[in-house]
Amino acid sequence: MTAGELLRETRRRHGLTQRQLAIRARTSQAAISRIERGVVSPTVETLAELLWMMNEELVLGAEPVDWGHDMTLNQANLAIDPEARIRRGVVYSRRMAQIRGVAARAGT
């Protein structure tokens, strides 16, 4: 959800027009419209203030991202010294080159 979508949804939920919110915020209806349409992106502070004028609080948070792989594998890999990681990478790269060679020969 964009800042504009959040502002529009909140304003409508409170039964306010853009003009009414603009009066509360001491700005213009056009300024509220530009935010809601995504023409301009308000600062976090501005968005928080606009929401506060409607008795709402802007809450920002962070959540872990699921990248689809096991993060413990990365942690285990980082526990190994850099030289050992490089040696593992070289061995892996050579094995992949061998596999690609076998696959190429099988396809011809």
C-alpha positions in Angstrom: 0.0 0.0 0.0 1.4 3.4 -0.9 1.3 6.5 1.3 -1.4 8.0 -0.9 -3.5 4.9 -0.7 -3.2 4.8 3.0 -4.1 8.5 3.3 -7.1 8.1 1.0 -8.4 5.0 2.8 -8.0 6.6 6.2 -9.7 9.8 5.2 -12.6 8.0 3.6 -13.0 5.8 6.7 -13.3 8.9 8.8 -15.8 10.4 6.4 -13.7 13.4 5.5 -13.3 15.1 2.1 -10.0 16.1 0.8 -10.9 19.7 1.5 -11.9 19.0 5.1 -8.5 17.2 5.7 -6.7 20.1 4.0 -8.4 22.6 6.3 -7.3 20.6 9.4 -3.7 20.4 8.0 -3.6 24.0 6.9 -2.8 23.1 3.4 -4.7 23.0 0.1 -7.1 20.3 -1.2 -4.8 20.1 -4.2 -1.9 19.1 -2.0 -3.9 16.3 -0.4 -5.1 15.2 -3.9 -1.5 15.0 -5.1 -0.5 12.8 -2.2 -3.4 10.5 -2.7 -2.9 10.2 -6.4 0.8 9.4 -5.9 2.0 12.5 -7.7 4.1 13.5 -4.7 5.4 11.3 -2.0 5.1 12.8 1.5 7.8 12.4 4.1 7.1 9.9 6.9 6.7 12.9 9.2 4.1 14.6 6.9 2.1 11.3 6.5 2.2 10.7 10.3 0.9 14.3 10.9 -1.9 13.9 8.4 -3.0 10.6 9.9 -2.6 12.1 13.4 -5.2 14.8 12.4 -7.6 11.9 11.9 -6.8 10.4 15.3 -4.7 7.6 13.7 -1.1 6.7 14.4 1.3 5.7 11.6 3.1 2.5 12.7 6.2 1.4 10.8 7.6 -2.0 11.3 10.0 -4.5 9.8 9.5 -8.2 9.3 12.0 -10.9 8.2 12.0 -11.6 4.5 11.6 -15.3 3.4 14.0 -15.6 0.6 13.1 -19.2 0.1 16.3 -20.7 1.3 17.7 -21.9 4.6 19.5 -19.0 6.4 21.2 -21.5 8.7 23.2 -22.6 5.7 24.5 -19.1 5.2 25.4 -18.9 8.9 27.2 -22.2 8.8 29.1 -21.1 5.7 30.1 -17.8 7.4 31.4 -19.7 10.4 34.1 -21.2 8.1 37.3 -19.2 7.5 37.5 -17.2 4.2 40.2 -19.5 2.7 38.1 -22.6 3.3 35.1 -20.9 1.7 37.1 -20.0 -1.4 38.4 -23.6 -1.7 34.8 -24.9 -1.4 33.7 -22.4 -4.1 36.5 -23.5 -6.4 35.6 -27.2 -5.9 31.9 -26.4 -6.5 32.7 -24.4 -9.7 34.9 -27.3 -11.1 32.1 -29.8 -10.4 29.6 -27.6 -12.1 31.9 -27.3 -15.2 32.2 -31.1 -15.3 28.4 -31.5 -15.1 27.9 -29.0 -17.9 30.5 -30.8 -20.0 28.8 -34.1 -19.5 25.4 -32.6 -20.3 26.8 -30.9 -23.5 28.3 -34.2 -24.7 25.1 -36.1 -24.0 23.1 -33.6 -26.0 25.2 -33.9 -29.1 
